[in-house]
């Protein structure tokens, strides 16, 4: 079978050379050159010659991760909308997620997994246990020790 790729945009992502991208003391052009050296060592010239362009992104900072945390919670909230369950995330809980999910090398992937395990899984267990009902508001906060998140349910 033949496939026509003439009108296709193919996006590939990789963490190759990320150790250079997180070194903010090095000028961007120098970091980019080092990343390209790693890319050239990994891929054959025939493959690289077929690529029209490469874009290198700066590592995410904590402010961007805070916005991503909000987006992740909004997505979880949308999945709960048919049950009218409302999530209310405190600033402390958001900061806890950002601090625990921050990894300059891996970007937002660990944060997404953390939101799923620290919020989504706990919430699922609370729903299955009957602690969270349709129409409930769930306040997501932190333990006084700061070691974990807490879920406090207000009946709807």
C-alpha positions as CSV (number, residue, x, y, z in Angstrom):
1,X,0.0,0.0,0.0
2,X,1.3,3.5,-0.9
3,X,0.7,6.5,1.3
4,X,0.9,10.1,0.1
5,X,2.6,12.4,2.6
6,X,2.7,15.5,0.4
7,X,0.2,17.5,2.4
8,X,1.0,16.2,5.9
9,X,2.6,17.8,8.9
10,X,4.2,15.2,11.0
11,X,5.2,16.2,14.5
12,X,7.8,14.1,16.3
13,X,8.8,14.9,19.9
14,X,11.9,13.8,21.8
15,X,13.9,14.7,24.9
16,X,17.2,14.2,23.0
17,X,19.7,16.7,24.2
18,X,17.4,18.0,26.9
19,X,20.4,18.2,29.3
20,X,21.6,21.1,27.2
21,X,18.3,22.8,27.0
22,X,17.9,23.1,30.8
23,X,21.3,24.7,31.1
24,X,20.1,28.3,31.0
25,X,23.6,29.6,31.7
26,X,24.6,28.6,28.2
27,X,23.4,30.9,25.3
28,X,20.5,29.6,23.3
29,X,22.4,29.3,20.0
30,X,25.1,27.2,21.8
31,X,22.5,25.0,23.4
32,X,20.7,24.5,20.1
33,X,24.0,23.5,18.4
34,X,24.7,20.9,21.1
35,X,21.2,19.5,20.8
36,X,21.7,19.2,17.0
37,X,24.9,17.4,17.6
38,X,23.0,14.8,19.7
39,X,20.3,14.6,17.0
40,X,22.9,14.0,14.3
41,X,24.5,11.2,16.3
42,X,21.1,9.5,16.7
43,X,19.7,9.8,13.2
44,X,21.1,9.0,9.8
45,X,21.7,12.0,7.4
46,X,19.2,10.6,4.9
47,X,16.4,10.9,7.5
48,X,17.4,14.3,8.8
49,X,17.6,15.6,5.2
50,X,13.9,14.7,4.7
51,X,12.8,16.9,7.6
52,X,11.7,20.5,6.6
53,X,12.3,21.9,10.1
54,X,13.0,21.3,13.7
55,X,11.7,23.4,16.6
56,X,13.3,23.4,20.0
57,X,11.3,24.5,22.9
58,X,12.5,26.1,26.1
59,X,12.0,24.1,29.3
60,X,8.8,24.9,31.1
61,X,9.0,27.1,34.2
62,X,6.9,27.0,37.3
63,X,4.5,29.7,36.2
64,X,3.7,27.7,33.0
65,X,3.4,24.5,35.1
66,X,0.9,26.3,37.3
67,X,-1.2,27.1,34.2
68,X,-0.9,23.5,33.0
69,X,-2.0,22.3,36.5
70,X,-5.1,24.5,36.1
71,X,-5.8,23.0,32.7
72,X,-5.4,19.4,34.0
73,X,-7.8,20.1,36.8
74,X,-10.3,21.7,34.3
75,X,-10.1,18.5,32.2
76,X,-10.8,16.4,35.2
77,X,-13.6,18.7,36.1
78,X,-15.1,18.2,32.6
79,X,-15.1,14.5,33.0
80,X,-17.1,14.9,36.2
81,X,-19.6,17.4,34.8
82,X,-22.3,14.8,34.1
83,X,-22.3,14.1,37.8
84,X,-22.3,17.8,38.7
85,X,-19.2,17.3,40.9
86,X,-17.3,20.5,41.3
87,X,-13.6,20.6,42.1
88,X,-12.2,23.6,44.0
89,X,-8.3,23.6,44.1
90,X,-6.7,25.7,46.8
91,X,-3.6,27.8,45.9
92,X,-1.6,25.6,48.3
93,X,-2.7,22.4,46.5
94,X,-1.9,23.9,43.1
95,X,1.6,24.8,44.4
96,X,2.0,21.3,45.9
97,X,1.2,19.8,42.5
98,X,3.6,22.1,40.7
99,X,6.4,21.5,43.2
100,X,6.0,17.7,43.2
101,X,5.3,17.5,39.4
102,X,8.1,19.8,38.3
103,X,10.9,18.2,36.3
104,X,12.8,20.4,34.0
105,X,14.0,17.5,31.8
106,X,10.6,15.7,31.3
107,X,8.4,18.8,31.1
108,X,4.7,18.5,32.0
109,X,4.4,14.7,31.7
110,X,5.2,14.0,35.4
111,X,2.7,16.7,36.4
112,X,-0.1,15.1,34.3
113,X,0.6,11.7,36.0
114,X,0.7,13.4,39.4
115,X,-2.7,15.1,38.9
116,X,-4.1,11.7,37.9
117,X,-2.7,9.8,40.9
118,X,-2.9,12.5,43.6
119,X,-6.3,13.9,42.6
120,X,-8.0,11.7,40.1
121,X,-7.4,8.4,41.9
122,X,-8.3,9.7,45.3
123,X,-11.4,11.2,43.9
124,X,-12.4,7.9,42.2
125,X,-11.9,6.0,45.5
126,X,-14.0,8.6,47.3
127,X,-16.8,8.3,44.7
128,X,-16.7,4.5,44.9
129,X,-16.7,4.6,48.8
130,X,-19.8,6.8,48.6
131,X,-18.1,9.8,50.1
132,X,-18.6,12.0,47.0
133,X,-22.1,12.1,45.5
134,X,-23.6,13.8,42.5
135,X,-23.7,17.5,43.0
136,X,-20.9,17.6,45.6
137,X,-18.2,20.2,45.8
138,X,-14.8,18.8,46.5
139,X,-12.2,21.1,48.0
140,X,-8.7,19.9,47.2
141,X,-6.2,21.2,49.8
142,X,-3.0,20.1,51.4
143,X,-2.3,18.3,54.7
144,X,-0.8,20.6,57.4
145,X,2.5,18.6,57.0
146,X,2.5,19.4,53.3
147,X,3.1,15.7,52.5
148,X,-0.1,15.0,50.6
149,X,-3.3,16.4,49.2
150,X,-6.6,16.3,51.0
151,X,-10.1,16.0,49.6
152,X,-12.9,17.7,51.7
153,X,-16.4,17.1,50.5
154,X,-19.2,19.6,50.8
155,X,-22.6,18.0,49.9
156,X,-24.4,19.6,47.0
